[in-house]
Amino acid sequence: DRVIVEPIEKEETTASGIYLPETAKEKPQEGRVLAVGPGRWDDAGQKRIPLEVKAEDRVIFAKYAGTEVELDDQKVLILRESDILAIVE
């Protein structure tokens, strides 16, 4: 039930043009799904339940969810599907 997500960074300036330093920025809560796992096993352990999200979906996730890792010089998050709050269309 794991998903690899590339966080989408917000603008570095406010609507009025004020620059936001790194220390004032909030952690991203939106991202693009890069890959999904095969799904979790059902309660009987007989078959996998496929994930609802798929690669290239744009998602909103819980603020402090997942584990941040660096993959090919790119910061990505490894999330549980349950940490994803919505799929943005």
HTML snippet that shows the backbone in 3Dmol.js (N, CA, C, O; Angstrom):
<script src="https://3Dmol.org/build/3Dmol-min.js"></script>
<div id="view" style="width:600px;height:400px;position:relative"></div>
<script>
const pdb = `
ATOM      1  N   ASP A   1       0.819  -1.203   0.000  1.00  0.00           N
ATOM      2  CA  ASP A   1       0.000   0.000   0.000  1.00  0.00           C
ATOM      3  C   ASP A   1       0.858   1.261   0.000  1.00  0.00           C
ATOM      4  O   ASP A   1       0.454   2.291   0.541  1.00  0.00           O
ATOM      5  N   ARG A   2       2.028   1.182  -0.599  1.00  0.00           N
ATOM      6  CA  ARG A   2       2.955   2.331  -0.627  1.00  0.00           C
ATOM      7  C   ARG A   2       2.894   3.055  -1.968  1.00  0.00           C
ATOM      8  O   ARG A   2       2.634   2.460  -3.014  1.00  0.00           O
ATOM      9  N   VAL A   3       3.144   4.361  -1.897  1.00  0.00           N
ATOM     10  CA  VAL A   3       3.094   5.229  -3.065  1.00  0.00           C
ATOM     11  C   VAL A   3       4.313   6.138  -3.017  1.00  0.00           C
ATOM     12  O   VAL A   3       4.645   6.665  -1.956  1.00  0.00           O
ATOM     13  N   ILE A   4       4.984   6.331  -4.149  1.00  0.00           N
ATOM     14  CA  ILE A   4       6.098   7.285  -4.223  1.00  0.00           C
ATOM     15  C   ILE A   4       5.566   8.563  -4.857  1.00  0.00           C
ATOM     16  O   ILE A   4       5.011   8.541  -5.956  1.00  0.00           O
ATOM     17  N   VAL A   5       5.743   9.687  -4.143  1.00  0.00           N
ATOM     18  CA  VAL A   5       5.192  10.970  -4.562  1.00  0.00           C
ATOM     19  C   VAL A   5       6.293  12.006  -4.659  1.00  0.00           C
ATOM     20  O   VAL A   5       7.153  12.100  -3.782  1.00  0.00           O
ATOM     21  N   GLU A   6       6.261  12.788  -5.736  1.00  0.00           N
ATOM     22  CA  GLU A   6       7.163  13.925  -5.895  1.00  0.00           C
ATOM     23  C   GLU A   6       6.425  15.157  -5.372  1.00  0.00           C
ATOM     24  O   GLU A   6       5.429  15.566  -5.969  1.00  0.00           O
ATOM     25  N   PRO A   7       6.895  15.769  -4.256  1.00  0.00           N
ATOM     26  CA  PRO A   7       6.212  16.940  -3.725  1.00  0.00           C
ATOM     27  C   PRO A   7       6.264  18.109  -4.709  1.00  0.00           C
ATOM     28  O   PRO A   7       7.265  18.312  -5.397  1.00  0.00           O
ATOM     29  N   ILE A   8       5.178  18.868  -4.764  1.00  0.00           N
ATOM     30  CA  ILE A   8       5.118  20.069  -5.596  1.00  0.00           C
ATOM     31  C   ILE A   8       5.329  21.263  -4.679  1.00  0.00           C
ATOM     32  O   ILE A   8       4.522  21.522  -3.785  1.00  0.00           O
ATOM     33  N   GLU A   9       6.409  21.980  -4.904  1.00  0.00           N
ATOM     34  CA  GLU A   9       6.738  23.145  -4.080  1.00  0.00           C
ATOM     35  C   GLU A   9       5.832  24.315  -4.450  1.00  0.00           C
ATOM     36  O   GLU A   9       5.477  24.500  -5.614  1.00  0.00           O
ATOM     37  N   LYS A  10       5.466  25.100  -3.439  1.00  0.00           N
ATOM     38  CA  LYS A  10       4.653  26.300  -3.652  1.00  0.00           C
ATOM     39  C   LYS A  10       5.546  27.453  -4.098  1.00  0.00           C
ATOM     40  O   LYS A  10       6.773  27.361  -4.057  1.00  0.00           O
ATOM     41  N   GLU A  11       4.912  28.528  -4.519  1.00  0.00           N
ATOM     42  CA  GLU A  11       5.644  29.718  -4.955  1.00  0.00           C
ATOM     43  C   GLU A  11       6.526  30.247  -3.825  1.00  0.00           C
ATOM     44  O   GLU A  11       6.195  30.100  -2.649  1.00  0.00           O
ATOM     45  N   GLU A  12       7.645  30.861  -4.191  1.00  0.00           N
ATOM     46  CA  GLU A  12       8.565  31.402  -3.199  1.00  0.00           C
ATOM     47  C   GLU A  12       8.235  32.827  -2.806  1.00  0.00           C
ATOM     48  O   GLU A  12       8.889  33.390  -1.928  1.00  0.00           O
ATOM     49  N   THR A  13       7.235  33.422  -3.434  1.00  0.00           N
ATOM     50  CA  THR A  13       6.812  34.765  -3.069  1.00  0.00           C
ATOM     51  C   THR A  13       5.315  34.770  -2.790  1.00  0.00           C
ATOM     52  O   THR A  13       4.575  33.931  -3.303  1.00  0.00           O
ATOM     53  N   THR A  14       4.879  35.718  -1.978  1.00  0.00           N
ATOM     54  CA  THR A  14       3.461  35.849  -1.676  1.00  0.00           C
ATOM     55  C   THR A  14       2.773  36.591  -2.814  1.00  0.00           C
ATOM     56  O   THR A  14       3.433  37.048  -3.748  1.00  0.00           O
ATOM     57  N   ALA A  15       1.464  36.710  -2.741  1.00  0.00           N
ATOM     58  CA  ALA A  15       0.697  37.413  -3.772  1.00  0.00           C
ATOM     59  C   ALA A  15       1.121  38.877  -3.879  1.00  0.00           C
ATOM     60  O   ALA A  15       1.039  39.469  -4.955  1.00  0.00           O
ATOM     61  N   SER A  16       1.573  39.462  -2.774  1.00  0.00           N
ATOM     62  CA  SER A  16       2.005  40.867  -2.799  1.00  0.00           C
ATOM     63  C   SER A  16       3.474  41.025  -3.172  1.00  0.00           C
ATOM     64  O   SER A  16       3.997  42.140  -3.177  1.00  0.00           O
ATOM     65  N   GLY A  17       4.149  39.909  -3.489  1.00  0.00           N
ATOM     66  CA  GLY A  17       5.525  39.985  -3.969  1.00  0.00           C
ATOM     67  C   GLY A  17       6.587  39.844  -2.904  1.00  0.00           C
ATOM     68  O   GLY A  17       7.764  40.069  -3.189  1.00  0.00           O
ATOM     69  N   ILE A  18       6.222  39.483  -1.695  1.00  0.00           N
ATOM     70  CA  ILE A  18       7.196  39.321  -0.617  1.00  0.00           C
ATOM     71  C   ILE A  18       7.849  37.947  -0.742  1.00  0.00           C
ATOM     72  O   ILE A  18       7.166  36.930  -0.865  1.00  0.00           O
ATOM     73  N   TYR A  19       9.174  37.932  -0.708  1.00  0.00           N
ATOM     74  CA  TYR A  19       9.937  36.685  -0.820  1.00  0.00           C
ATOM     75  C   TYR A  19       9.851  35.904   0.485  1.00  0.00           C
ATOM     76  O   TYR A  19      10.005  36.470   1.568  1.00  0.00           O
ATOM     77  N   LEU A  20       9.603  34.602   0.377  1.00  0.00           N
ATOM     78  CA  LEU A  20       9.548  33.730   1.551  1.00  0.00           C
ATOM     79  C   LEU A  20      10.862  32.959   1.686  1.00  0.00           C
ATOM     80  O   LEU A  20      11.220  32.197   0.788  1.00  0.00           O
ATOM     81  N   PRO A  21      11.581  33.144   2.789  1.00  0.00           N
ATOM     82  CA  PRO A  21      12.812  32.360   2.981  1.00  0.00           C
ATOM     83  C   PRO A  21      12.480  30.908   3.280  1.00  0.00           C
ATOM     84  O   PRO A  21      11.344  30.589   3.631  1.00  0.00           O
ATOM     85  N   GLU A  22      13.465  30.026   3.142  1.00  0.00           N
ATOM     86  CA  GLU A  22      13.274  28.594   3.364  1.00  0.00           C
ATOM     87  C   GLU A  22      12.670  28.302   4.738  1.00  0.00           C
ATOM     88  O   GLU A  22      11.846  27.397   4.873  1.00  0.00           O
ATOM     89  N   THR A  23      13.073  29.059   5.751  1.00  0.00           N
ATOM     90  CA  THR A  23      12.592  28.800   7.112  1.00  0.00           C
ATOM     91  C   THR A  23      11.108  29.135   7.283  1.00  0.00           C
ATOM     92  O   THR A  23      10.476  28.631   8.212  1.00  0.00           O
ATOM     93  N   ALA A  24      10.544  29.964   6.419  1.00  0.00           N
ATOM     94  CA  ALA A  24       9.139  30.358   6.546  1.00  0.00           C
ATOM     95  C   ALA A  24       8.209  29.511   5.687  1.00  0.00           C
ATOM     96  O   ALA A  24       6.988  29.590   5.821  1.00  0.00           O
ATOM     97  N   LYS A  25       8.783  28.708   4.811  1.00  0.00           N
ATOM     98  CA  LYS A  25       7.956  27.895   3.927  1.00  0.00           C
ATOM     99  C   LYS A  25       7.323  26.738   4.681  1.00  0.00           C
ATOM    100  O   LYS A  25       7.927  26.166   5.588  1.00  0.00           O
ATOM    101  N   GLU A  26       6.105  26.404   4.298  1.00  0.00           N
ATOM    102  CA  GLU A  26       5.428  25.243   4.880  1.00  0.00           C
ATOM    103  C   GLU A  26       5.812  24.005   4.086  1.00  0.00           C
ATOM    104  O   GLU A  26       6.175  24.086   2.912  1.00  0.00           O
ATOM    105  N   LYS A  27       5.728  22.878   4.739  1.00  0.00           N
ATOM    106  CA  LYS A  27       6.018  21.610   4.090  1.00  0.00           C
ATOM    107  C   LYS A  27       4.973  21.361   3.001  1.00  0.00           C
ATOM    108  O   LYS A  27       3.782  21.554   3.246  1.00  0.00           O
ATOM    109  N   PRO A  28       5.391  20.936   1.801  1.00  0.00           N
ATOM    110  CA  PRO A  28       4.413  20.705   0.720  1.00  0.00           C
ATOM    111  C   PRO A  28       3.385  19.649   1.111  1.00  0.00           C
ATOM    112  O   PRO A  28       3.695  18.681   1.805  1.00  0.00           O
ATOM    113  N   GLN A  29       2.160  19.858   0.652  1.00  0.00           N
ATOM    114  CA  GLN A  29       1.091  18.913   0.916  1.00  0.00           C
ATOM    115  C   GLN A  29       0.462  18.435  -0.384  1.00  0.00           C
ATOM    116  O   GLN A  29      -0.575  17.771  -0.381  1.00  0.00           O
ATOM    117  N   GLU A  30       1.095  18.775  -1.481  1.00  0.00           N
ATOM    118  CA  GLU A  30       0.574  18.383  -2.786  1.00  0.00           C
ATOM    119  C   GLU A  30       1.718  17.756  -3.569  1.00  0.00           C
ATOM    120  O   GLU A  30       2.874  18.153  -3.422  1.00  0.00           O
ATOM    121  N   GLY A  31       1.388  16.775  -4.403  1.00  0.00           N
ATOM    122  CA  GLY A  31       2.444  16.134  -5.159  1.00  0.00           C
ATOM    123  C   GLY A  31       1.908  15.331  -6.329  1.00  0.00           C
ATOM    124  O   GLY A  31       0.701  15.205  -6.536  1.00  0.00           O
ATOM    125  N   ARG A  32       2.860  14.791  -7.091  1.00  0.00           N
ATOM    126  CA  ARG A  32       2.551  13.968  -8.258  1.00  0.00           C
ATOM    127  C   ARG A  32       3.034  12.554  -7.978  1.00  0.00           C
ATOM    128  O   ARG A  32       4.176  12.344  -7.567  1.00  0.00           O
ATOM    129  N   VAL A  33       2.154  11.589  -8.205  1.00  0.00           N
ATOM    130  CA  VAL A  33       2.485  10.185  -7.948  1.00  0.00           C
ATOM    131  C   VAL A  33       3.446   9.691  -9.037  1.00  0.00           C
ATOM    132  O   VAL A  33       3.146   9.776 -10.228  1.00  0.00           O
ATOM    133  N   LEU A  34       4.593   9.180  -8.611  1.00  0.00           N
ATOM    134  CA  LEU A  34       5.577   8.643  -9.548  1.00  0.00           C
ATOM    135  C   LEU A  34       5.401   7.139  -9.747  1.00  0.00           C
ATOM    136  O   LEU A  34       5.562   6.634 -10.858  1.00  0.00           O
ATOM    137  N   ALA A  35       5.071   6.425  -8.668  1.00  0.00           N
ATOM    138  CA  ALA A  35       4.919   4.965  -8.741  1.00  0.00           C
ATOM    139  C   ALA A  35       4.032   4.486  -7.603  1.00  0.00           C
ATOM    140  O   ALA A  35       3.944   5.126  -6.555  1.00  0.00           O
ATOM    141  N   VAL A  36       3.381   3.361  -7.820  1.00  0.00           N
ATOM    142  CA  VAL A  36       2.549   2.755  -6.777  1.00  0.00           C
ATOM    143  C   VAL A  36       2.944   1.293  -6.594  1.00  0.00           C
ATOM    144  O   VAL A  36       3.428   0.641  -7.519  1.00  0.00           O
ATOM    145  N   GLY A  37       2.728   0.798  -5.385  1.00  0.00           N
ATOM    146  CA  GLY A  37       3.004  -0.603  -5.098  1.00  0.00           C
ATOM    147  C   GLY A  37       1.868  -1.487  -5.582  1.00  0.00           C
ATOM    148  O   GLY A  37       0.890  -0.995  -6.145  1.00  0.00           O
ATOM    149  N   PRO A  38       1.994  -2.794  -5.364  1.00  0.00           N
ATOM    150  CA  PRO A  38       0.989  -3.741  -5.846  1.00  0.00           C
ATOM    151  C   PRO A  38      -0.298  -3.749  -5.032  1.00  0.00           C
ATOM    152  O   PRO A  38      -1.271  -4.382  -5.442  1.00  0.00           O
ATOM    153  N   GLY A  39      -0.333  -3.065  -3.892  1.00  0.00           N
ATOM    154  CA  GLY A  39      -1.524  -3.052  -3.043  1.00  0.00           C
ATOM    155  C   GLY A  39      -1.310  -3.897  -1.804  1.00  0.00           C
ATOM    156  O   GLY A  39      -0.302  -4.590  -1.672  1.00  0.00           O
ATOM    157  N   ARG A  40      -2.280  -3.828  -0.893  1.00  0.00           N
ATOM    158  CA  ARG A  40      -2.161  -4.591   0.351  1.00  0.00           C
ATOM    159  C   ARG A  40      -2.928  -5.905   0.232  1.00  0.00           C
ATOM    160  O   ARG A  40      -3.814  -6.053  -0.610  1.00  0.00           O
ATOM    161  N   TRP A  41      -2.570  -6.844   1.086  1.00  0.00           N
ATOM    162  CA  TRP A  41      -3.263  -8.129   1.101  1.00  0.00           C
ATOM    163  C   TRP A  41      -4.612  -7.965   1.793  1.00  0.00           C
ATOM    164  O   TRP A  41      -4.747  -7.165   2.718  1.00  0.00           O
ATOM    165  N   ASP A  42      -5.610  -8.723   1.342  1.00  0.00           N
ATOM    166  CA  ASP A  42      -6.909  -8.713   2.022  1.00  0.00           C
ATOM    167  C   ASP A  42      -6.748  -9.374   3.395  1.00  0.00           C
ATOM    168  O   ASP A  42      -5.692  -9.930   3.697  1.00  0.00           O
ATOM    169  N   ASP A  43      -7.790  -9.313   4.220  1.00  0.00           N
ATOM    170  CA  ASP A  43      -7.706  -9.833   5.589  1.00  0.00           C
ATOM    171  C   ASP A  43      -7.389 -11.324   5.640  1.00  0.00           C
ATOM    172  O   ASP A  43      -6.766 -11.787   6.596  1.00  0.00           O
ATOM    173  N   ALA A  44      -7.803 -12.077   4.635  1.00  0.00           N
ATOM    174  CA  ALA A  44      -7.527 -13.515   4.601  1.00  0.00           C
ATOM    175  C   ALA A  44      -6.126 -13.820   4.068  1.00  0.00           C
ATOM    176  O   ALA A  44      -5.658 -14.955   4.159  1.00  0.00           O
ATOM    177  N   GLY A  45      -5.455 -12.798   3.509  1.00  0.00           N
ATOM    178  CA  GLY A  45      -4.124 -13.001   2.951  1.00  0.00           C
ATOM    179  C   GLY A  45      -4.129 -13.774   1.650  1.00  0.00           C
ATOM    180  O   GLY A  45      -3.118 -14.365   1.271  1.00  0.00           O
ATOM    181  N   GLN A  46      -5.258 -13.775   0.964  1.00  0.00           N
ATOM    182  CA  GLN A  46      -5.408 -14.556  -0.260  1.00  0.00           C
ATOM    183  C   GLN A  46      -5.101 -13.772  -1.530  1.00  0.00           C
ATOM    184  O   GLN A  46      -4.521 -14.317  -2.469  1.00  0.00           O
ATOM    185  N   LYS A  47      -5.486 -12.495  -1.565  1.00  0.00           N
ATOM    186  CA  LYS A  47      -5.249 -11.702  -2.778  1.00  0.00           C
ATOM    187  C   LYS A  47      -4.960 -10.258  -2.414  1.00  0.00           C
ATOM    188  O   LYS A  47      -5.265  -9.797  -1.315  1.00  0.00           O
ATOM    189  N   ARG A  48      -4.366  -9.564  -3.361  1.00  0.00           N
ATOM    190  CA  ARG A  48      -4.028  -8.159  -3.147  1.00  0.00           C
ATOM    191  C   ARG A  48      -5.207  -7.268  -3.516  1.00  0.00           C
ATOM    192  O   ARG A  48      -5.947  -7.541  -4.461  1.00  0.00           O
ATOM    193  N   ILE A  49      -5.360  -6.203  -2.751  1.00  0.00           N
ATOM    194  CA  ILE A  49      -6.370  -5.189  -3.049  1.00  0.00           C
ATOM    195  C   ILE A  49      -5.633  -4.050  -3.752  1.00  0.00           C
ATOM    196  O   ILE A  49      -4.781  -3.410  -3.136  1.00  0.00           O
ATOM    197  N   PRO A  50      -5.938  -3.778  -5.027  1.00  0.00           N
ATOM    198  CA  PRO A  50      -5.197  -2.749  -5.761  1.00  0.00           C
ATOM    199  C   PRO A  50      -5.431  -1.354  -5.193  1.00  0.00           C
ATOM    200  O   PRO A  50      -6.472  -1.080  -4.596  1.00  0.00           O
ATOM    201  N   LEU A  51      -4.455  -0.485  -5.387  1.00  0.00           N
ATOM    202  CA  LEU A  51      -4.556   0.891  -4.913  1.00  0.00           C
ATOM    203  C   LEU A  51      -5.480   1.705  -5.817  1.00  0.00           C
ATOM    204  O   LEU A  51      -5.623   1.413  -7.005  1.00  0.00           O
ATOM    205  N   GLU A  52      -6.102   2.728  -5.237  1.00  0.00           N
ATOM    206  CA  GLU A  52      -6.973   3.603  -6.022  1.00  0.00           C
ATOM    207  C   GLU A  52      -6.173   4.656  -6.792  1.00  0.00           C
ATOM    208  O   GLU A  52      -6.601   5.101  -7.857  1.00  0.00           O
ATOM    209  N   VAL A  53      -5.020   5.054  -6.261  1.00  0.00           N
ATOM    210  CA  VAL A  53      -4.201   6.042  -6.963  1.00  0.00           C
ATOM    211  C   VAL A  53      -3.349   5.347  -8.011  1.00  0.00           C
ATOM    212  O   VAL A  53      -3.055   4.158  -7.899  1.00  0.00           O
ATOM    213  N   LYS A  54      -2.956   6.103  -9.032  1.00  0.00           N
ATOM    214  CA  LYS A  54      -2.111   5.545 -10.084  1.00  0.00           C
ATOM    215  C   LYS A  54      -1.028   6.558 -10.433  1.00  0.00           C
ATOM    216  O   LYS A  54      -1.124   7.727 -10.060  1.00  0.00           O
ATOM    217  N   ALA A  55      -0.014   6.119 -11.138  1.00  0.00           N
ATOM    218  CA  ALA A  55       1.083   6.997 -11.536  1.00  0.00           C
ATOM    219  C   ALA A  55       0.536   8.182 -12.310  1.00  0.00           C
ATOM    220  O   ALA A  55      -0.398   8.046 -13.101  1.00  0.00           O
ATOM    221  N   GLU A  56       1.126   9.342 -12.073  1.00  0.00           N
ATOM    222  CA  GLU A  56       0.788  10.619 -12.693  1.00  0.00           C
ATOM    223  C   GLU A  56      -0.408  11.319 -12.045  1.00  0.00           C
ATOM    224  O   GLU A  56      -0.729  12.442 -12.431  1.00  0.00           O
ATOM    225  N   ASP A  57      -1.078  10.692 -11.073  1.00  0.00           N
ATOM    226  CA  ASP A  57      -2.147  11.384 -10.349  1.00  0.00           C
ATOM    227  C   ASP A  57      -1.548  12.532  -9.542  1.00  0.00           C
ATOM    228  O   ASP A  57      -0.435  12.430  -9.027  1.00  0.00           O
ATOM    229  N   ARG A  58      -2.304  13.628  -9.441  1.00  0.00           N
ATOM    230  CA  ARG A  58      -1.920  14.739  -8.579  1.00  0.00           C
ATOM    231  C   ARG A  58      -2.704  14.545  -7.282  1.00  0.00           C
ATOM    232  O   ARG A  58      -3.926  14.398  -7.310  1.00  0.00           O
ATOM    233  N   VAL A  59      -2.005  14.544  -6.150  1.00  0.00           N
ATOM    234  CA  VAL A  59      -2.651  14.209  -4.887  1.00  0.00           C
ATOM    235  C   VAL A  59      -2.369  15.249  -3.806  1.00  0.00           C
ATOM    236  O   VAL A  59      -1.391  15.994  -3.871  1.00  0.00           O
ATOM    237  N   ILE A  60      -3.253  15.277  -2.813  1.00  0.00           N
ATOM    238  CA  ILE A  60      -3.057  16.064  -1.604  1.00  0.00           C
ATOM    239  C   ILE A  60      -2.883  15.054  -0.482  1.00  0.00           C
ATOM    240  O   ILE A  60      -3.653  14.099  -0.369  1.00  0.00           O
ATOM    241  N   PHE A  61      -1.861  15.270   0.352  1.00  0.00           N
ATOM    242  CA  PHE A  61      -1.563  14.306   1.412  1.00  0.00           C
ATOM    243  C   PHE A  61      -1.410  15.008   2.750  1.00  0.00           C
ATOM    244  O   PHE A  61      -1.255  16.228   2.806  1.00  0.00           O
ATOM    245  N   ALA A  62      -1.455  14.237   3.820  1.00  0.00           N
ATOM    246  CA  ALA A  62      -1.321  14.771   5.175  1.00  0.00           C
ATOM    247  C   ALA A  62       0.026  15.479   5.322  1.00  0.00           C
ATOM    248  O   ALA A  62       1.038  15.032   4.782  1.00  0.00           O
ATOM    249  N   LYS A  63       0.022  16.575   6.054  1.00  0.00           N
ATOM    250  CA  LYS A  63       1.181  17.457   6.155  1.00  0.00           C
ATOM    251  C   LYS A  63       2.477  16.771   6.575  1.00  0.00           C
ATOM    252  O   LYS A  63       3.520  17.012   5.966  1.00  0.00           O
ATOM    253  N   TYR A  64       2.436  15.936   7.585  1.00  0.00           N
ATOM    254  CA  TYR A  64       3.662  15.315   8.075  1.00  0.00           C
ATOM    255  C   TYR A  64       3.720  13.827   7.746  1.00  0.00           C
ATOM    256  O   TYR A  64       4.386  13.057   8.439  1.00  0.00           O
ATOM    257  N   ALA A  65       3.037  13.437   6.712  1.00  0.00           N
ATOM    258  CA  ALA A  65       2.962  12.021   6.328  1.00  0.00           C
ATOM    259  C   ALA A  65       4.215  11.583   5.574  1.00  0.00           C
ATOM    260  O   ALA A  65       4.915  12.392   4.964  1.00  0.00           O
ATOM    261  N   GLY A  66       4.470  10.296   5.635  1.00  0.00           N
ATOM    262  CA  GLY A  66       5.490   9.680   4.798  1.00  0.00           C
ATOM    263  C   GLY A  66       6.911   9.853   5.272  1.00  0.00           C
ATOM    264  O   GLY A  66       7.202  10.481   6.289  1.00  0.00           O
ATOM    265  N   THR A  67       7.782   9.260   4.477  1.00  0.00           N
ATOM    266  CA  THR A  67       9.221   9.310   4.726  1.00  0.00           C
ATOM    267  C   THR A  67       9.879   9.971   3.530  1.00  0.00           C
ATOM    268  O   THR A  67       9.681   9.553   2.389  1.00  0.00           O
ATOM    269  N   GLU A  68      10.661  11.005   3.798  1.00  0.00           N
ATOM    270  CA  GLU A  68      11.347  11.717   2.718  1.00  0.00           C
ATOM    271  C   GLU A  68      12.662  11.008   2.411  1.00  0.00           C
ATOM    272  O   GLU A  68      13.459  10.743   3.311  1.00  0.00           O
ATOM    273  N   VAL A  69      12.882  10.704   1.132  1.00  0.00           N
ATOM    274  CA  VAL A  69      14.126  10.080   0.694  1.00  0.00           C
ATOM    275  C   VAL A  69      14.615  10.784  -0.567  1.00  0.00           C
ATOM    276  O   VAL A  69      13.848  11.459  -1.254  1.00  0.00           O
ATOM    277  N   GLU A  70      15.900  10.617  -0.860  1.00  0.00           N
ATOM    278  CA  GLU A  70      16.451  11.178  -2.083  1.00  0.00           C
ATOM    279  C   GLU A  70      16.666  10.038  -3.071  1.00  0.00           C
ATOM    280  O   GLU A  70      17.347   9.059  -2.768  1.00  0.00           O
ATOM    281  N   LEU A  71      16.082  10.178  -4.247  1.00  0.00           N
ATOM    282  CA  LEU A  71      16.125   9.147  -5.271  1.00  0.00           C
ATOM    283  C   LEU A  71      16.605   9.783  -6.570  1.00  0.00           C
ATOM    284  O   LEU A  71      15.907  10.626  -7.134  1.00  0.00           O
ATOM    285  N   ASP A  72      17.774   9.400  -7.050  1.00  0.00           N
ATOM    286  CA  ASP A  72      18.360   9.991  -8.261  1.00  0.00           C
ATOM    287  C   ASP A  72      18.422  11.517  -8.162  1.00  0.00           C
ATOM    288  O   ASP A  72      17.991  12.218  -9.077  1.00  0.00           O
ATOM    289  N   ASP A  73      18.960  12.030  -7.047  1.00  0.00           N
ATOM    290  CA  ASP A  73      19.104  13.466  -6.786  1.00  0.00           C
ATOM    291  C   ASP A  73      17.774  14.210  -6.769  1.00  0.00           C
ATOM    292  O   ASP A  73      17.730  15.407  -7.051  1.00  0.00           O
ATOM    293  N   GLN A  74      16.711  13.525  -6.448  1.00  0.00           N
ATOM    294  CA  GLN A  74      15.379  14.132  -6.393  1.00  0.00           C
ATOM    295  C   GLN A  74      14.740  13.736  -5.060  1.00  0.00           C
ATOM    296  O   GLN A  74      14.736  12.561  -4.694  1.00  0.00           O
ATOM    297  N   LYS A  75      14.201  14.722  -4.338  1.00  0.00           N
ATOM    298  CA  LYS A  75      13.532  14.420  -3.077  1.00  0.00           C
ATOM    299  C   LYS A  75      12.133  13.899  -3.369  1.00  0.00           C
ATOM    300  O   LYS A  75      11.361  14.535  -4.087  1.00  0.00           O
ATOM    301  N   VAL A  76      11.811  12.734  -2.808  1.00  0.00           N
ATOM    302  CA  VAL A  76      10.489  12.135  -2.980  1.00  0.00           C
ATOM    303  C   VAL A  76       9.991  11.679  -1.611  1.00  0.00           C
ATOM    304  O   VAL A  76      10.760  11.561  -0.657  1.00  0.00           O
ATOM    305  N   LEU A  77       8.692  11.426  -1.540  1.00  0.00           N
ATOM    306  CA  LEU A  77       8.083  10.915  -0.317  1.00  0.00           C
ATOM    307  C   LEU A  77       7.556   9.510  -0.569  1.00  0.00           C
ATOM    308  O   LEU A  77       6.992   9.224  -1.625  1.00  0.00           O
ATOM    309  N   ILE A  78       7.744   8.649   0.405  1.00  0.00           N
ATOM    310  CA  ILE A  78       7.114   7.327   0.360  1.00  0.00           C
ATOM    311  C   ILE A  78       5.961   7.381   1.344  1.00  0.00           C
ATOM    312  O   ILE A  78       6.163   7.511   2.551  1.00  0.00           O
ATOM    313  N   LEU A  79       4.741   7.281   0.812  1.00  0.00           N
ATOM    314  CA  LEU A  79       3.525   7.417   1.612  1.00  0.00           C
ATOM    315  C   LEU A  79       2.733   6.120   1.616  1.00  0.00           C
ATOM    316  O   LEU A  79       2.862   5.298   0.709  1.00  0.00           O
ATOM    317  N   ARG A  80       1.917   5.945   2.639  1.00  0.00           N
ATOM    318  CA  ARG A  80       0.885   4.916   2.616  1.00  0.00           C
ATOM    319  C   ARG A  80      -0.293   5.505   1.843  1.00  0.00           C
ATOM    320  O   ARG A  80      -0.497   6.719   1.850  1.00  0.00           O
ATOM    321  N   GLU A  81      -1.056   4.662   1.188  1.00  0.00           N
ATOM    322  CA  GLU A  81      -2.220   5.168   0.463  1.00  0.00           C
ATOM    323  C   GLU A  81      -3.176   5.875   1.424  1.00  0.00           C
ATOM    324  O   GLU A  81      -3.842   6.833   1.033  1.00  0.00           O
ATOM    325  N   SER A  82      -3.252   5.425   2.651  1.00  0.00           N
ATOM    326  CA  SER A  82      -4.157   6.038   3.629  1.00  0.00           C
ATOM    327  C   SER A  82      -3.740   7.458   4.020  1.00  0.00           C
ATOM    328  O   SER A  82      -4.548   8.203   4.576  1.00  0.00           O
ATOM    329  N   ASP A  83      -2.469   7.849   3.734  1.00  0.00           N
ATOM    330  CA  ASP A  83      -2.011   9.214   3.996  1.00  0.00           C
ATOM    331  C   ASP A  83      -2.481  10.193   2.923  1.00  0.00           C
ATOM    332  O   ASP A  83      -2.406  11.407   3.112  1.00  0.00           O
ATOM    333  N   ILE A  84      -2.963   9.668   1.800  1.00  0.00           N
ATOM    334  CA  ILE A  84      -3.441  10.520   0.703  1.00  0.00           C
ATOM    335  C   ILE A  84      -4.875  10.922   1.002  1.00  0.00           C
ATOM    336  O   ILE A  84      -5.752  10.076   1.180  1.00  0.00           O
ATOM    337  N   LEU A  85      -5.096  12.232   1.053  1.00  0.00           N
ATOM    338  CA  LEU A  85      -6.412  12.761   1.416  1.00  0.00           C
ATOM    339  C   LEU A  85      -7.327  12.908   0.216  1.00  0.00           C
ATOM    340  O   LEU A  85      -8.541  12.742   0.336  1.00  0.00           O
ATOM    341  N   ALA A  86      -6.744  13.226  -0.967  1.00  0.00           N
ATOM    342  CA  ALA A  86      -7.571  13.446  -2.151  1.00  0.00           C
ATOM    343  C   ALA A  86      -6.736  13.311  -3.416  1.00  0.00           C
ATOM    344  O   ALA A  86      -5.522  13.511  -3.409  1.00  0.00           O
ATOM    345  N   ILE A  87      -7.417  12.968  -4.497  1.00  0.00           N
ATOM    346  CA  ILE A  87      -6.823  12.976  -5.833  1.00  0.00           C
ATOM    347  C   ILE A  87      -7.380  14.204  -6.533  1.00  0.00           C
ATOM    348  O   ILE A  87      -8.597  14.363  -6.628  1.00  0.00           O
ATOM    349  N   VAL A  88      -6.505  15.075  -7.026  1.00  0.00           N
ATOM    350  CA  VAL A  88      -6.913  16.316  -7.674  1.00  0.00           C
ATOM    351  C   VAL A  88      -7.044  16.068  -9.164  1.00  0.00           C
ATOM    352  O   VAL A  88      -6.138  15.518  -9.790  1.00  0.00           O
ATOM    353  N   GLU A  89      -8.168  16.472  -9.734  1.00  0.00           N
ATOM    354  CA  GLU A  89      -8.374  16.274 -11.176  1.00  0.00           C
ATOM    355  C   GLU A  89      -8.277  17.573 -11.917  1.00  0.00           C
ATOM    356  O   GLU A  89      -8.424  17.599 -13.139  1.00  0.00           O
TER     357      GLU A  89
END
`;
const viewer = $3Dmol.createViewer("view");
viewer.addModel(pdb, "pdb");
viewer.setStyle({}, {cartoon: {color: "spectrum"}});
viewer.zoomTo();
viewer.render();
</script>
